[in-house]
């Protein structure tokens, strides 16, 4: 809620804004009643401060200036001062300080209670938060069915597309996954990137991307999130849209799909690790602890699907140094790319 939206409520019909249009677009995220002038200890950004004029009566002009300076530094939304029959007018020096430090100053009558002002601020905030949490819960329920079925990344993205109703893409290089659903933006290049302001219930870091196509002479906005995964590789989810901002309810949907993708990545990693350990043990039995019994050896070769060959070639090299380890990774990538029948036994000091 912005300050101008708050003071347009019927509650403030007899109030008066004494600083013109200063700060009327300030967001109001919380309210606090002024009890002491050590505002730096208890106030925070986007907070509306309520007080009666009596809070300022015993303060010197220097103290008042320090107080207003602190409000400006913190980034409070505004100052609401309640007057009564004994002090019906707010002195010009208070108004002057409000102008000097760009603090919106609103005068309310005695019959407007602090509780009513707090309710006016917190009720829509709580309703909005309830809506976001309900959205998260409902979307989570739908994704739980996807998880139970051990759906593929493409099936997860299809479900996500139905919910988000915007073109989207997922890229996981380590697993050779490249899924794009909806309109294609392949010919667009990123011209600008900036962090997206997160909301209270987000735990991931998002970026707004501005993309431009020379072919179409058109700009679009995208929301990008890098998903942390056990493969230590970039996993990127992107949602494309025409608007410059994305509704917070849509962010709740993205939060959900990030969780589902992460859990699926965890499962893929555990399966791959289990297969690696099994194959590593098998290769160790063939290459390092080769059995003398020919039948036992034949059984191991059959399990490794290497029993169809008359001859085998073996390679062994050390991997003690960092450079050796990088070469070992390159060799394994090359073996996989060649798609030749092979097994390898990997030790932290050598590879066979």
N, C-alpha and C positions, 0 to 999 in steps of 0.2 A: 504494500500500500504506500502511495505517495502522500506527503503532507497535505497537498491540496485536496486529495480525495477524502482525507480525514475531516478537514474543516468544512467540507461541503455537507457533512452529515447533519441531520436535524438537531443533534445535541449541541452543535456549535452555532446555531442560527443567531444567537445574540452575542457571539464572540466577535472580536475585531482583530484583524491582522495589522500590526503596527509597522511592519517593515516592507510594505509593498509586495513585490513579487519575489523577493529574496528567498531562495531555498524552498520554494513551493513544490519543486519536483524531488526534494529529498526523500529517500525511502524511510519508512518508519517500521522498524523491526521489533522494537521493545519500548517499554515505558518504565520510568523510575521517578519516585517522589524524592525531591531534594531534601536531604537531612543534614548534610555537612558539605562544606565547600571544597573538601579534598576530593574533587570529582575524578581525578586521575586514578583513585583507588577503587572506584566502584562503577563508573560509567563506561560505556563502550560505543563504538560507531553505530550510527543509525538508530540512536536511542532518543526518545522524546522525554524531556525533563519537565516535571510538574512542580510548581512551588507557589507559595503565597508571597506577597511582597515583603512580609515580615522577615523572610530569610536574608534580605539584603540591608535591613535598616541599620545594623551595627557595623557594617563593613565600610572601610575607607575606599576612596576612589582607586587607590593602587591595588587593593585586594580585589575589587570588582574587575579591574582590568585583567589581572592575573586569572581570575575565574573565567572570564569570557575568552581569554586566549587559550586556556585549557580546553574549553568546549570546542573551539575551532580546531585545535590540534587533534582532538579525539574524533571529531566528525559527527557530533550529535545532530539529530534531525531538526530540533528546534526547542524553544523554551516557551512553556505555557505558564503564564502568571495569573493567579486568581486574585481578584480584588474584592473588597468588601465595602460596607457603608462608611467605614472610617477612612479608608484609602481608596476612593473611587477612581482615581486617575493614576496612571503609571508615569513617574517623572520623566522629563525629557532626557535626562542623562542616562537612564537605562535604555531608552530607545536609541540614543546616540551610540552607545556601546554596541548594541545589536547591529546597527548599520556598519560600524567600524569593523566588526569581526564577522560580518555576514551570517549572523545567527537569526533565523526567523523568530519573531516575537509575536505571541498571540495572547490577547487579553481575554479571559473568561470571567463570567459573573460568579458570585458566591454560591448560587444555587446549583452550579455544575459540580458534581462530586468527582473526586479523583477516581473512585471506583467505576463510574460511568465512562470516563475517558479511557481507563485501562481496558474495560470490556469492549469499547468501540475499536480498540487497536487489536486486542488479542483474539476476539471472536472470529473475524475473517481469517486471521493467521492460523488458528486452530482448525477451522473448517478446511482451509487449503491443505494443511498438513495431513488431515484425515483423508482427504481426497487422494493425495499422493500415496499415502500408505495403503489405502484400499486398492489403488491401481497396481502398486507393487505386488500386493498379495494375490490379486486376481490373475495377473500375468504369471506370477510364480506357479500358481496352480496349473495353468496351461502348460508351462514348460516342464513341470514335474512328470506329466504324461510322456513328453518327448524323452526325458531322461530314462524313465522306466523301460522304454522301448529300445534303449541303446541306439538312438537315432544317429545317423551320419551328420557330418558338419553341414552338408547340403540340406538335409531335412530340417536341421535346427534353423538354418537361415531362411528356409521357406516359411516356417512358422513365425519367425521374426518379421519377415516381410509382410505377412498378413496382419500383424499387430501394429507395426510402425507405419505401414502404408506409405513408405518412401523407398526409393532405390537404395540398395545397400550392397556392400561387398566385404568379403573376408579373405585374408591372405595369411597362410601359414607355410612359409618356405620349407621348413624342416620336414613337413609331412607332404610337401608338394600339393597343398590344398589351395585352390584359387576358385572362389565361388562369387559370382556377381548376379544379382537378381534385380529386375526392373531395367529402367533406362541405362544405357551404357554411357560412361563418361571417359572412355579411353583416350580421346583426343584432347582432353582438358589438362592444363598444367597448373600447378599450385603457384599463385602469385603472392599470397600472404598467409601467414599462420600466426595465431595468437591463442593464449590459454582461454578456455571457456570458464566463466564464473560458475563454480559448482554450487549446488544447493545443499541443504542440511543433511539429506539422506544419501548423498552420493559418496562413494568411497574410491572411485576411479578418477583419473585425471584426463580431461578432455581438451581437445584443441578445435578451434574454429579454423577451417581452411577456406580461403577464397580461391576458386578455380576459374580459369578463363580458356575459352576455345577460340583460336584464330579462325578455325573453319566455320564456326557458327556465329562468331562475334558476340559471344554471350558469357556472362558470369554466372556461377552458381556457388552456393555455400555448402560446405560439408562439415560433419562432425566426426572427428577421428579419435579413436582410443586404442592405445597399445595395450594388449592383454599380456600380463606377466605369465610366463609358462615355464615348466621345468626343463624345456629343451634349450633354454638360454638363447632363444632366437626371437626375432620380431614376429609378433602375431598381431595383425592390424585389422580392426573393424572400422568401416567408414559408412556413414549414412549421408546421403545427398538430399539437398532440399533447395528450394528457391528463396525461402525466407532467410533473413539474416540471423534470426534467433529461433531456438527450438523450445516448444512448450515443456514445462517441467514434468508433466505427466509422461511425455515421450521419453524423457531422460530416465524415468523409472523403468520403462520398457527396455531401454538400452542396458541399464544396470543389470536387469534380469538375464538378458542374453549373454552378457559378459560372464556372469556367474556360470551359466550353463556351458559356454564354450570352455571356460577354465576347467570345469569339472571333467569335461570330455577330454581335454588335453592331458589332465592328470591321469585319466584312465589309459589313454594312448601311451603315455610315458611308462606307466607301470607294466602294461602289456609288452611294450618294447624292451623294457629292462628285464622282464622275466624271460622273454625269448632270447635276449642277449646272453643272460647268465646260463640258460640251458644250452645254447649253441656254443658258448665259450667253453663250458665243461665238456661238451662233446668233442670239440676241436682239440682240447687239451688231451683228451683220452686217445685221440688219433695221432696227434703230432708230437706230443711231449711224453706221454706214457703209453706208447704204442704196445698193444698186447702181443705176446708171442704166439698165442693161439690164433690160427688163421680164421677160424670160424667166428671167433669173438671180434676180430678185426673186420671181417666181412659184414657182420651185423652192425658195427659202428658206421662203416661206410654206407651201408644201406640206409641207416637212419639219417645220415647227412646227405643222402641222395647223390653220393659220389661212387656208387658201386657199378656204374656203367662204363668205367674207363680202364684201359690197360695200363696207362702210365700217368704219373702225377708229378707235378713240379712243386718244389718247396722253396720258400724264401724266408729267411730270418734276419732281422737286424735289430740293433739296440735302439732304445728311445730314452736315453738318460737326460739329454739336454733339451732345452725348450725347442730348439731348431729341429731336433730329431722327432719330438712329439708332433710338431706341425707337419713334418714329412709323413709321419705315420697316419695322421688324419687324412692327408692328401691321397695316400695309397689306398686307404679304405674307401674313400669316396670314388676313386677311379675303379676299384674292383666292383663296387655296386653299379656304377654307370655302365661298365662293360657287360654286366649281367652274365658273367661266366660262372660256371659251377665252382664254388670255392668254400673253404672254411678257414677261419683264422683263430689263433689263440692269442689273446692280448694279455700281457702282463705289464705292470707299471714300468718295467725296465726294458722290455723287448716285445717284439711281435713276431709270430711265426705264421 
